[in-house]
Amino acid sequence: MPATTIHFVRHGKVENPGHLLYERLPGFHLSEVTAHYIAVNPRLNTVSAIYSSPLERTRETAGEILTALNEVRETRGEEPLELTTDERIIEARNEFRGTRI
């Protein structure tokens, strides 16, 4: 029976000049480093599905990864992947959200 490998990516590096514990606060966006790393790595760029929580930064990260991976898949003649959002994939709430760290 073949093994299935699952890669969990929380989200990429976030721009946070005020050093706030942003948790689920809107308006904190990502850099593009994570997506590029995954797309160019032969051990990681053979995924067959992308799932994301409904949280903003997680969907942004998944979207960046999806775009980068689909470019690689196109060069290999493979069908593009689509993003599947799942409400069950979510982080716990935190009472310190919005405070300076």
C-alpha positions in Angstrom: 0.0 0.0 0.0 1.6 3.4 -1.0 2.2 6.0 1.7 0.4 9.3 1.7 2.4 12.4 2.7 0.7 15.4 4.2 2.4 18.8 4.4 0.9 21.3 6.9 1.7 25.0 6.2 0.3 27.4 8.8 1.0 30.5 6.7 3.9 32.4 5.3 5.8 35.3 6.8 3.5 38.1 7.7 4.2 41.8 7.4 3.7 43.1 11.0 5.6 46.3 11.6 3.7 47.1 14.8 4.6 43.7 16.3 1.0 42.9 17.3 -0.3 39.5 18.2 -2.6 39.6 15.1 -4.2 36.1 15.3 -7.4 36.5 13.3 -7.2 40.3 12.8 -7.7 41.4 9.2 -5.1 43.5 7.3 -2.0 41.5 8.0 -0.7 40.1 4.7 2.0 37.7 3.6 5.3 37.7 1.9 5.7 35.3 -1.1 8.7 33.3 0.3 6.7 30.2 1.3 5.0 29.6 -2.1 8.2 29.9 -4.1 10.1 27.5 -1.8 7.4 24.8 -2.2 7.0 25.2 -5.9 10.7 24.8 -6.7 11.3 21.9 -4.3 11.0 18.5 -6.0 10.2 16.8 -2.7 7.3 19.2 -2.1 5.9 20.2 -5.6 4.2 16.9 -6.4 1.1 17.5 -4.2 -2.2 16.4 -5.5 -4.5 18.6 -3.4 -4.5 21.9 -1.5 -6.7 22.5 1.5 -7.1 25.7 3.6 -8.8 27.0 6.6 -11.2 29.9 6.0 -8.9 32.4 7.7 -7.6 35.2 5.6 -3.8 34.7 5.8 -4.2 30.9 5.4 -6.3 31.3 2.3 -3.7 33.8 1.0 -0.8 31.4 1.6 -2.7 28.5 0.0 -3.5 30.8 -3.0 0.1 31.7 -3.4 1.2 28.1 -3.2 -1.5 27.0 -5.6 -0.5 29.6 -8.2 3.2 28.7 -7.9 2.5 24.9 -8.0 0.1 25.2 -11.0 2.9 26.9 -13.0 5.1 23.9 -12.3 2.3 21.5 -13.1 1.6 23.2 -16.4 5.3 22.7 -17.5 4.8 19.0 -16.7 1.6 18.8 -18.6 -0.5 18.2 -15.5 -4.0 19.5 -14.8 -4.1 22.6 -12.4 -5.1 22.1 -8.8 -8.0 24.0 -7.1 -8.2 25.3 -3.5 -10.6 23.5 -1.1 -11.5 25.5 2.0 -12.5 23.5 5.0 -14.1 25.0 8.2 -12.6 22.2 10.3 -9.0 23.4 9.7 -8.7 26.3 12.0 -6.5 27.6 14.9 -7.8 28.1 18.4 -8.8 31.6 19.5 -6.5 33.7 21.7 -7.5 36.3 24.3 -4.3 38.3 23.6 -5.3 39.2 20.0 -4.4 42.8 19.1 -1.9 43.3 21.9 1.7 44.3 21.3 4.3 41.6 21.7 
